[in-house]
Amino acid sequence: MYLAELTFKVIADTDFSSAEAAIRRYIETLIFNGQLLGREFPTAWQQDRFASRVVLPATDALLQKHHSPAAMFALQQLAAAGLAYPQCQTLGMDLMSPHTDPCQQARSYILYSRFSDTCSPLRCAEHLAPVPLYQIPARDGDHQQLIRWQLQYQALDEIQMQQNRVLRKTAERSLQQLHSRLNRQGRQLARQLEQASGAAVYYALYSGSSTDCAAERNKSCPGCGGNWRLAEPLHQRFDFQCEPCRLLGNIAWDCQSPSAEQGDS
């Protein structure tokens, strides 16, 4: 990931309200296409231009060939707000973000996200490194549905991770149950990504707690009931994989603690 600055030079009469709205519309279309990461883009007025700090998944992320139709429209509308096309200056590698996947084209992918992630939810299955979404053809012109799903997923994940948890069971059920609305949406998006990319896309089904830690290590695939235990964990994170169901899973984190292991013996 790279930290960059977008500058929008004022080329005609404008006001802060019009300029702010035009910049926001443009940047949000880039976020919803995976060309920019995160939800915040601090913007400052600098004499004759506006400057926004953003995070790029790759140095070529803002090339117009990657723009969605919505982004191209928003780009054209900048002039109506008295702004020139943005200039991008890459400031350097973002030390707080994971590196983008090095593969030119992954052989398979994993749809996976956690509450602290600031990157694409699509990962290369070989490296578990994030894949820029703009590299994958979008079914509806951009990847807004996937980004909005990720925001909901991360919000629920953060709720169930807090020490003094509110709505813990609601959040946990949404994340853990295969047929929750959240996971149904996620699996549908994974299928769409598989159709668009031509490569298998596995959905990572999170498991935080279990009522039976003794049986947790030998649990069946929740999709088909088959045996899906891996001989060795994938990326030291996924203990289960079902090829037909395109599912990955883990031994519940509560059952991986020393106290849980002692309780099983």
Buried (B, 14 or more C-beta within 10 A) or exposed (E): BBBBBBBBBBBEEBEEEBBBEBBBBBBBBBBBBBBBBEEEBEBEEEEEBBBBBBBBBBEEBBEEEBBBEBBEEBBEBBEEBBBBEBEBEEEEEBEEBBBBBEBEEBEBBBBBBEBEBBBBBBBBBBBBBBBBBBBBEBBEEBBBBBBEBBEBBBEBBBBBBEEEEEEBEEBBBBBBBBEBEBBEBBBEBBBBBBEBBEBBBBBBBBBBBBEEBEEBBEBBBBBEEEEBBEEEEBEEEBBBBBEEBBBBBBBBEBBBEEEBEEEEE
